[in-house]
């Protein structure tokens, strides 16, 4: 390990020891650091340096000295060495997590149950409230509502485990992707209601229905096989394609939960059952708590985020998106585009550079969609690495590297290309 990495510089060492001695006596500090008293005097006089372990001991006992700052954040910790892979992989995992959180939401479950229709009068235990007195009716209505909810969940989960339905979902997306002709309401009605899409053929970008080999099984036929009177329809969505996407979303979520791709993120991963809460393993999530011990040496004004020359369209864990705007209830199905970013460069007590990057969906957004903390692998090439990061995220930056260097120098950072004059 290099000396610069194993010890603090003399000025920081002095601050640390002075901080400890203001709270306790020099003799006590010496004993806690396993040093002779003379070493404490040398450290306070700036003639010696603390080791990293000794500095950590002081922080543990006395907290951060006045020369240090602790910056708390919840973010993804990435490395500039493998930025592309980590950024994409984390994006997919974060989208999966948001889908699980959406599917777990009681509000989302209630909204989805409104899209499911069952024959209420045929549910075992269901009782008509017609002619009942006002003191009995509320209790019966409550029991009926519970039975209806249980029946809807039972039949919808039966649909999600139905192989024919899974095939229908794959066929629907294939047709939408390959069809280059007009995609009007008739086209989507054919997929959702009127045609056997499992045997549909795409020729030259046109979809041909009712092939001779067709058994003429439509989506309503699949619904009927689940249970008499069972139906799924989202009248509250503005476009028919969103109903297809919502069905496909549930089919894909079932596959992802039961696969090994993200099983480390879920406690007791197994069969997906709509209406049953899935617990996320917080320790395995890509977003964690960090405290950066150091100081910002350059930053972009949070009120004036920089625009990206090309919006970042995050990877969709579902694998397909219609690009239609969803009501807020279903907004997690498609991750938002990222159009603006802010940056903050930290110089830590261990002489390392960390770059905080916050991405926003627009320039007026109050909260970032994603927050990264990128460890700069080679501090000797800090400014070259910064330019690589800016280019990767396609930042429209009006600032010059000279301005960044001026800020870094002013705030006590390290510039490898400069000659330092004491």
C-alpha positions in Angstrom: 0.0 0.0 0.0 1.3 3.5 -0.9 2.3 5.8 1.9 -0.3 8.4 0.7 -3.0 5.8 1.1 -1.8 4.4 4.5 -1.4 7.7 6.3 -3.1 11.1 6.5 -1.1 14.2 5.6 0.4 16.2 8.4 -2.3 18.9 8.3 -5.2 16.5 8.6 -3.3 14.5 11.3 -2.9 17.7 13.3 -6.6 18.5 13.0 -7.6 15.0 14.1 -5.3 15.0 17.2 -6.3 18.5 18.2 -9.9 17.5 17.9 -9.4 14.6 20.2 -7.3 16.6 22.7 -10.0 19.3 23.0 -12.4 16.6 24.2 -10.0 14.5 26.2 -6.4 14.9 27.6 -3.3 14.3 25.5 -2.3 11.5 27.8 -5.6 9.7 27.3 -5.5 10.2 23.5 -1.9 8.7 23.6 -3.1 5.6 25.5 -6.1 5.2 23.2 -3.8 5.3 20.1 -1.2 3.2 21.8 1.4 5.9 21.5 3.9 7.6 23.8 3.0 11.1 24.9 5.8 12.7 22.8 4.2 11.3 19.6 1.0 13.3 20.4 3.1 16.5 20.7 4.8 15.7 17.3 1.3 15.2 15.7 -0.1 18.4 17.2 3.0 20.2 15.9 2.6 18.9 12.4 5.8 16.9 12.5 4.3 13.4 12.2 1.4 11.7 10.4 -1.5 9.6 11.7 -2.0 6.2 10.2 -5.4 5.4 8.7 -6.2 3.0 11.5 -5.4 5.7 14.1 -7.6 8.2 12.3 -10.4 5.7 12.3 -9.9 5.1 16.1 -10.2 8.9 16.7 -13.4 9.0 14.6 -14.8 6.0 16.5 -14.2 7.6 19.9 -14.6 11.3 19.3 -16.5 11.7 16.0 -15.4 13.6 12.9 -12.9 16.4 13.5 -13.7 19.9 12.4 -11.6 19.5 9.3 -13.7 16.6 8.0 -17.2 16.5 6.6 -19.5 13.5 6.4 -21.9 13.6 3.4 -24.7 11.1 3.7 -26.5 9.8 0.7 -28.5 6.8 -0.6 -27.1 5.8 -4.0 -25.5 3.2 -6.2 -21.8 2.8 -5.7 -20.1 2.2 -9.1 -16.6 2.1 -10.5 -15.4 4.2 -13.4 -13.5 1.1 -14.5 -16.7 -0.9 -15.3 -19.2 1.9 -15.5 -21.2 0.8 -18.5 -22.0 -2.8 -17.3 -22.8 -1.6 -13.7 -25.0 1.2 -14.9 -27.1 -1.1 -17.1 -27.2 -4.0 -14.6 -28.2 -1.7 -11.8 -30.9 0.0 -13.9 -32.5 -3.4 -14.7 -32.4 -4.4 -11.0 -33.9 -1.1 -9.9 -36.7 -1.4 -12.4 -37.4 -4.9 -11.2 -37.5 -3.6 -7.6 -39.9 -0.8 -8.5 -42.2 -3.3 -10.3 -42.3 -5.5 -7.2 -43.0 -2.5 -5.0 -45.8 -1.5 -7.4 -47.3 -5.0 -7.4 -47.1 -5.1 -3.6 -49.0 -1.8 -3.2 -52.5 -2.2 -1.8 -53.6 0.7 -3.9 -52.3 -1.0 -7.1 -53.9 -4.3 -6.1 -57.3 -2.6 -5.5 -57.0 -0.8 -8.9 -56.1 -4.1 -10.6 -59.1 -5.9 -9.0 -61.4 -3.4 -10.6 -60.1 -4.7 -14.0 -61.1 -8.3 -13.2 -64.7 -9.4 -13.7 -66.2 -12.6 -12.2 -69.7 -14.0 -11.8 -70.4 -12.8 -8.3 -73.7 -14.7 -7.9 -71.9 -18.1 -8.5 -69.3 -17.6 -5.8 -69.7 -20.1 -3.0 -71.0 -18.3 0.1 -72.2 -15.1 -1.8 -75.5 -13.9 -0.6 -77.9 -11.4 -2.2 -78.6 -8.4 -0.1 -82.0 -7.7 -1.7 -84.7 -7.3 0.9 -82.3 -7.4 3.9 -82.8 -5.0 6.7 -80.3 -2.1 7.1 -78.8 -3.6 10.3 -77.9 -6.9 8.6 -77.0 -5.7 5.1 -73.6 -4.0 5.9 -72.2 -7.2 7.4 -73.4 -9.3 4.4 -72.0 -6.8 1.9 -68.6 -6.9 3.8 -68.6 -10.7 3.6 -69.5 -10.6 -0.1 -66.7 -8.1 -0.9 -64.2 -10.4 0.8 -65.4 -13.4 -1.2 -65.4 -11.5 -4.5 -61.8 -10.3 -3.8 -60.7 -13.8 -3.0 -62.3 -15.2 -6.1 -60.8 -12.5 -8.4 -57.3 -13.2 -7.0 -57.8 -16.9 -7.3 -58.9 -16.7 -11.0 -56.3 -14.1 -12.0 -53.5 -16.2 -10.5 -54.8 -19.2 -12.4 -54.6 -17.1 -15.5 -51.0 -16.1 -14.8 -50.0 -19.8 -14.4 -51.9 -20.8 -17.6 -49.5 -21.9 -20.4 -51.9 -20.8 -23.1 -52.0 -17.3 -21.7 -48.2 -17.2 -21.5 -48.1 -18.1 -25.2 -50.7 -15.5 -26.0 -48.5 -12.8 -24.3 -45.5 -13.7 -26.3 -47.5 -13.8 -29.6 -49.1 -10.4 -28.8 -45.7 -8.7 -28.4 -44.2 -10.5 -31.4 -47.1 -9.2 -33.6 -46.9 -5.6 -32.3 -43.1 -5.6 -32.9 -43.2 -7.1 -36.4 -46.4 -5.4 -37.8 -45.3 -2.3 -39.8 -48.8 -1.4 -41.1 -51.4 0.7 -39.4 -51.8 0.0 -35.7 -55.3 1.4 -35.0 -58.0 0.4 -32.6 -59.1 -2.4 -35.0 -55.6 -3.9 -35.0 -55.5 -3.9 -31.1 -59.1 -5.2 -30.9 -58.1 -8.1 -33.1 -55.3 -9.0 -30.7 -57.3 -8.5 -27.5 -60.7 -9.9 -28.6 -61.3 -11.0 -32.1 -58.5 -13.1 -33.5 -56.5 -16.3 -32.7 -53.1 -14.6 -32.5 -51.2 -17.8 -31.7 -51.5 -18.8 -35.3 -51.1 -15.3 -36.8 -48.4 -15.0 -39.5 -46.4 -11.9 -40.3 -45.5 -11.4 -44.0 -43.6 -8.3 -45.1 -44.6 -6.4 -42.0 -48.4 -7.3 -42.4 -50.2 -9.6 -40.0 -52.3 -12.3 -41.5 -55.0 -13.7 -39.2 -57.2 -16.9 -39.3 -54.5 -19.2 -40.8 -55.8 -22.6 -42.0 -54.0 -24.2 -39.0 -55.8 -22.0 -36.5 -58.0 -23.5 -33.8 -59.5 -20.0 -33.4 -58.7 -19.7 -29.7 -58.9 -16.0 -28.8 -58.0 -14.3 -25.5 -61.7 -14.3 -24.4 -61.6 -18.1 -25.0 -58.6 -18.4 -22.7 -60.4 -16.3 -20.1 -63.4 -18.6 -20.3 -61.2 -21.6 -19.7 -60.1 -20.0 -16.4 -63.7 -19.7 -15.2 -67.2 -18.8 -16.4 -67.7 -15.1 -16.3 -64.0 -14.3 -15.8 -62.8 -11.4 -17.8 -60.0 -8.7 -17.7 -60.5 -5.2 -19.1 -58.9 -1.9 -18.3 -61.4 0.8 -19.2 -59.4 3.4 -17.3 -56.3 3.2 -19.6 -56.3 5.6 -22.6 -55.0 3.2 -25.2 -55.7 -0.5 -25.9 -52.0 -1.3 -26.3 -51.6 -0.5 -22.6 -54.0 -3.4 -21.7 -51.8 -5.7 -23.7 -48.7 -4.3 -22.0 -50.3 -4.7 -18.6 -51.1 -8.4 -19.2 -47.6 -8.9 -20.6 -46.1 -7.2 -17.6 -47.7 -9.7 -15.2 -46.6 -12.6 -17.4 -43.0 -11.4 -17.4 -43.1 -10.6 -13.7 -44.1 -14.2 -12.9 -41.2 -15.4 -15.0 -38.7 -13.0 -13.4 -39.7 -13.8 -9.8 -39.4 -17.6 -10.4 -36.1 -17.3 -12.4 -32.6 -17.1 -11.0 -32.0 -13.6 -12.5 -33.1 -11.5 -9.5 -33.9 -14.2 -6.9 -31.2 -12.7 -4.6 -33.3 -9.5 -4.3 -36.3 -11.3 -2.9 -36.6 -13.1 0.4 -37.9 -16.6 -0.2 -38.3 -16.2 -4.0 -40.7 -18.6 -5.5 -44.0 -18.7 -7.4 -45.4 -15.2 -8.0 -48.9 -14.8 -6.6 -50.7 -11.6 -7.3 -52.1 -10.1 -4.0 -49.4 -11.8 -1.9 -46.6 -9.5 -0.7 -43.1 -10.2 -1.9 -40.4 -9.1 0.6 -37.2 -7.5 -0.8 -33.9 -8.3 0.7 -32.7 -4.8 1.6 -29.1 -5.9 2.0 -28.9 -7.1 -1.6 -30.4 -4.0 -3.2 -28.1 -1.9 -5.5 -29.1 1.3 -3.6 -27.4 1.6 -0.2 -26.5 4.2 2.4 -23.0 5.8 2.2 -21.2 8.5 4.0 -18.4 10.2 2.1 -15.8 11.6 4.5 -14.2 14.4 2.7 -15.2 17.6 0.9 -16.8 18.7 -2.4 -14.2 20.3 -4.6 -16.5 21.0 -7.6 -20.2 20.8 -8.2 -23.0 21.7 -10.6 -25.7 23.9 -9.2 -28.6 21.7 -8.2 -31.1 24.3 -9.4 -29.5 24.4 -12.8 -29.0 20.7 -13.9 -27.1 20.1 -17.1 -29.1 18.8 -20.1 -28.1 15.5 -21.7 -27.6 15.7 -25.5 -29.4 12.4 -25.8 -32.0 11.4 -23.1 -31.0 8.1 -21.4 -33.8 5.5 -22.0 -33.2 3.1 -19.1 -33.3 -0.7 -19.9 -36.8 -2.1 -19.3 -36.7 -5.4 -17.3 -40.0 -6.4 -19.0 -38.2 -6.3 -22.3 -40.8 -4.2 -24.2 -42.5 -0.9 -23.7 -45.3 0.7 -25.7 -44.1 4.3 -25.0 -47.6 5.3 -24.1 -48.1 7.6 -21.1 -49.6 5.7 -18.1 -51.6 7.0 -15.2 -49.5 7.4 -12.1 -50.9 4.1 -10.7 -49.1 2.1 -13.4 -46.1 4.5 -14.1 -43.5 2.0 -12.8 -44.2 -0.3 -15.8 -41.9 1.8 -18.0 -38.9 3.5 -16.3 -38.7 7.2 -17.0 -36.3 8.8 -19.5 -33.5 10.7 -17.9 -32.9 14.1 -19.5 -30.8 16.2 -17.0 -28.0 15.6 -14.5 -26.0 17.3 -11.7 -22.5 16.4 -10.6 -20.5 16.8 -7.4 -16.9 15.8 -7.1 -15.6 14.7 -3.7 -12.0 14.6 -2.5 -11.8 12.2 0.4 -9.5 11.9 3.4 -7.9 8.9 1.7 -7.0 11.1 -1.3 -9.5 9.5 -3.6 -12.0 11.1 -5.9 -15.7 10.2 -5.9 -18.2 11.7 -8.4 -21.8 12.0 -7.4 -24.2 12.0 -10.4 -27.9 12.7 -10.0 -30.2 12.1 -12.9 -33.6 13.8 -13.4 -36.6 13.2 -15.7 -36.7 17.0 -16.4 -35.0 20.2 -15.4 -37.7 21.0 -12.8 -37.8 17.7 -11.0 -37.3 18.0 -7.3 -35.9 14.5 -6.6 -33.5 12.5 -8.8 -34.6 9.3 -10.5 -31.2 7.8 -9.9 -28.2 8.8 -7.8 -24.8 7.4 -8.6 -21.5 7.6 -6.6 -18.7 6.7 -9.0 -15.3 5.8 -7.6 -12.5 7.2 -9.9 -10.1 4.3 -10.3 -7.1 6.3 -11.3 -6.8 9.6 -9.5 -3.7 10.5 -11.5 -6.0 10.6 -14.5 -9.0 12.3 -12.7 -9.8 14.8 -15.4 -9.4 12.4 -18.3 -11.8 10.0 -16.4 -14.3 12.9 -15.8 -14.4 13.6 -19.6 -15.0 9.9 -20.3 -17.9 9.9 -17.8 -19.3 13.1 -19.3 -19.1 11.7 -22.8 -20.6 8.4 -21.7 -23.7 10.1 -20.3 -23.7 12.6 -23.2 -23.8 15.7 -21.0 -24.2 19.0 -22.8 -21.7 20.8 -20.6 -20.9 24.5 -21.1 -18.2 24.4 -18.4 -14.5 24.0 -19.4 -12.1 21.6 -17.7 -10.1 24.6 -16.7 -13.0 25.9 -14.6 -13.2 22.5 -12.9 -9.5 22.6 -12.1 -9.8 26.1 -10.7 -12.6 24.9 -8.4 -10.6 21.8 -7.3 -7.6 23.9 -6.5 -9.6 26.5 -4.6 -11.2 23.8 -2.5 -8.0 21.8 -1.7 -8.3 19.0 -4.2 -5.4 17.4 -6.1 -4.5 18.2 -9.7 -2.0 15.6 -11.0 -0.7 17.8 -13.9 0.0 20.8 -11.7 3.3 21.8 -9.9 2.5 22.7 -6.3 4.4 25.7 -4.8 4.3 26.0 -1.0 
